Amino acid sequence: MPVMRRLLLIDDDEHLGPPLAAFFRRYDFELQHATRPSAGLALLQAPGAAFDAAILDVMLPEMDGFELCRTIRKAPPPLATLPIVMLTARGDVMDRVVGLELGADDYLPKPFEPRELLARIQTVLRRTAAPAAPLLASAPAGLLRFDGLDIDLDRRSVLRQGQTVELTGTEFELLTLLAGTPGKVFTRDDILARLRGHAAEDIHSRAVDILVSRLRKKLEPLDLIRTLRNVGYVFAGVKQGSGP
């Protein structure tokens, strides 16, 4: 019998949860619905809570979805790395930009089709659960080592100067994509297509820039990701060897 993956929807529209839960159940997802951020955080932080992803609306009572996303990202692991998809106002590009800056993995404008939300959730979960190696055509499985940085592809863990770096699934996939072929230039379209699994959208350049900026900040003081103006990004780490 398929394992049911658990999703938490935090949206103050009380009529949205039941039909979405029924739809997702057909695809082996159990969706719980909280209409207030405080209730959602209580569910996420409850002992034994094991949600696979959260879906956050931007417009919420108590605190907006941006503050809620920030709160989740500042929580102790594993909650800090929980995959997050934000529901934003259609046409409001700034909502999507801010959500990505705060650590959301993806966004979906309202109103939306349930199948599109399902596709976004499945893509985000693949980044977290799937082995990183298939994305790295020229990289060996195991351990990637650079000056000051170790990337364990099997455990999906990263050490920066001996210290653990907590990365979201999206950030980890971005790092392994770039580090898998040091010196190779990846355009923004290359990165978005590989990470999101679908064609570039209206804010694709800004979205990739935000993701790279997030990753760079977490890797500081190392300076490993270089920008080639009007071209893309390249990983500049010096490789020290690889695991078996």
Buried (B, 14 or more C-beta within 10 A) or exposed (E): EEEBBBBBBBBBEEEBBEEBBEBBEEBEBBBBBBBBBEBBBEBBEEEEBEBBBBBBBBBBEEBBBBEBBBBBBEBEEEBBBBBBBBBBBEEEEEBBBBBBBBBBBBBBBBEEEBEEBBBBBBBBBEBBEEEBBEBBEEBEBBBBBBEBBBBBBEEBBBBBEEEEBBBBBBBBBBBBBBBBBBEBBBBBBBBBBEBBBEEBEEBBEBBBBBBBEBBBEBBEEBEBBBEEEEEBBBBBBEBEEBBE
